[in-house]
Amino acid sequence: MIFDPVLADIVITEVFPDPLFDESLNEWVELYNNGTEAVDVSGWMIGDSSGMDYILGGLYNGEGTIIPADGYAIITDDSTRVYNNFNVSSSAVRLYVDDASIGNGLKNDGETLYLTDNTNLVWNVTYPAAEKGRSLAIVNGSWRIAEPSLGYDNEGYVDYTDNSTYCDWQIELI
């Protein structure tokens, strides 16, 4: 079943699998809380077919694991350089995984990511091959290649002049 992103509270809205440098240290995944209440992602996991990692909070700026309604969170590895190398919204919750990569490292040529709560699959998404230094982001319900927009609305970061930037992601609820 194809799943409409507006029906889930916590959704993956952007992925950055192919950084210009320091591969795993600069990879990240953006979550968005589409709900009307804050969601605590403590005990949740994110990963791929090769490995799942616990999502943790508090390492960066002492933040926890609660994503406010209409709020964003950024997931990185535990040794990230993302906050030094990118413009990250100060309101984005800064999360990280319990090891040196998200899953087995975000694959540059595409893969499926899984987001689980304590017991259930919450969200999964398959992304295509990435363009070096660009993110894959959802804009107006469609997945597009974009400039990284960590913790910001993705709409202003897409290169609309490039017609080849459409991504054919399918989102399924299992």
C-alpha positions in Angstrom: 0.0 0.0 0.0 1.4 3.4 -0.9 1.3 5.6 2.3 0.5 9.3 2.4 3.1 11.0 4.5 0.5 13.3 6.1 -1.0 10.4 7.9 2.0 9.5 10.1 3.1 11.6 13.1 6.9 11.1 12.7 8.1 10.9 9.1 11.4 10.9 7.3 11.5 14.1 5.3 15.1 14.4 4.1 18.2 12.1 3.7 21.8 13.1 3.0 23.6 9.9 2.0 26.5 11.3 -0.2 28.4 14.1 1.5 31.2 15.9 -0.2 33.7 14.7 2.4 34.0 12.5 5.5 31.2 10.1 4.5 29.6 8.8 7.7 30.6 11.8 9.8 28.4 14.1 7.6 25.5 11.7 6.8 22.1 12.5 8.3 18.4 11.9 8.3 15.7 14.5 9.0 12.5 13.6 10.8 9.4 15.7 11.0 6.6 15.5 13.6 3.5 16.0 11.5 1.3 15.5 14.5 -0.4 17.9 17.0 1.5 16.5 20.1 5.2 16.1 21.0 6.6 12.6 20.4 9.3 11.0 22.5 11.5 8.8 20.2 13.4 7.3 23.1 13.9 3.6 22.5 13.2 4.0 18.7 15.5 2.6 16.1 16.6 3.6 12.6 18.5 1.6 10.1 18.7 -0.4 6.9 18.6 -4.1 5.9 22.2 -4.5 7.3 21.7 -3.0 10.7 19.4 -1.0 13.1 20.6 1.6 15.6 19.0 3.0 18.7 18.1 6.7 18.5 19.6 8.7 21.4 19.5 12.3 22.5 21.5 14.6 24.8 25.0 14.4 23.3 24.7 17.6 21.4 23.4 20.7 23.3 22.0 18.5 26.1 18.8 17.9 24.1 16.5 14.9 24.8 14.6 12.7 22.4 11.3 14.6 22.3 10.3 16.0 18.9 7.7 18.8 19.3 4.5 19.0 17.2 5.4 20.6 13.8 9.1 20.2 14.7 12.1 18.7 13.1 14.9 16.4 14.4 18.2 15.5 12.8 19.7 12.0 13.2 23.5 11.6 12.8 26.1 9.2 13.9 27.7 9.5 17.3 30.9 11.3 16.1 29.2 13.6 13.6 30.6 16.7 12.1 27.2 17.8 10.7 26.7 20.6 13.3 30.1 22.1 12.3 29.7 21.8 8.5 26.0 22.6 7.9 23.5 25.4 8.7 21.2 23.5 11.1 18.0 25.1 12.5 18.5 26.0 16.1 15.0 24.6 16.8 15.8 21.1 15.4 16.2 18.4 18.0 19.7 16.9 17.7 19.6 13.1 17.8 22.2 10.5 17.1 22.6 6.7 16.7 24.5 4.5 19.1 27.5 3.9 16.8 29.6 5.3 14.0 27.0 5.1 11.2 23.2 5.2 10.6 22.4 1.5 9.9 25.4 0.2 8.0 26.1 3.7 6.6 23.7 5.5 4.2 24.2 4.0 0.7 25.0 6.5 -2.0 23.3 4.3 -4.6 20.0 4.1 -2.7 18.5 1.7 -0.1 15.5 1.3 2.2 15.5 3.0 5.6 13.4 1.8 8.5 12.1 3.7 11.5 10.7 1.7 14.4 9.2 2.6 17.8 9.6 0.3 20.7 7.6 -2.5 19.0 6.4 -1.5 15.5 7.6 -0.3 12.2 6.6 3.4 12.1 8.0 4.4 8.7 10.0 3.0 5.8 11.2 4.7 2.7 13.4 3.6 -0.3 15.5 6.3 -1.7 17.3 6.3 -5.1 20.9 7.1 -5.9 22.0 10.4 -4.5 23.8 13.3 -6.1 27.1 14.1 -4.3 26.6 17.0 -1.8 22.8 17.2 -2.3 20.0 15.8 -0.2 16.9 13.9 -1.1 13.9 15.8 0.3 10.1 15.7 0.2 8.6 18.8 -1.2 4.8 19.2 -1.7 4.4 15.5 -1.4 7.1 14.6 -4.0 10.7 13.5 -3.4 13.3 15.8 -4.9 17.0 16.3 -5.0 17.7 19.5 -3.0 20.2 21.6 -1.2 20.5 20.4 2.5 17.9 22.0 4.7 18.5 20.6 8.1 15.5 21.4 10.4 13.9 23.8 7.9 10.9 23.4 5.5 12.4 21.7 2.4 10.4 23.8 -0.1 12.9 26.7 -0.4 15.9 24.4 -1.0 14.9 22.6 -4.2 16.5 23.5 -7.6 13.3 23.8 -9.6 15.2 24.6 -12.8 16.5 21.0 -13.0 13.7 18.8 -14.3 15.8 15.7 -13.6 15.6 16.1 -9.9 12.4 14.1 -9.3 12.9 11.0 -7.1 10.6 8.1 -7.5 10.4 7.1 -3.8 7.6 4.9 -2.7 6.5 5.1 0.9 4.7 2.0 2.3 3.1 1.3 5.6 3.7 -2.3 6.7 
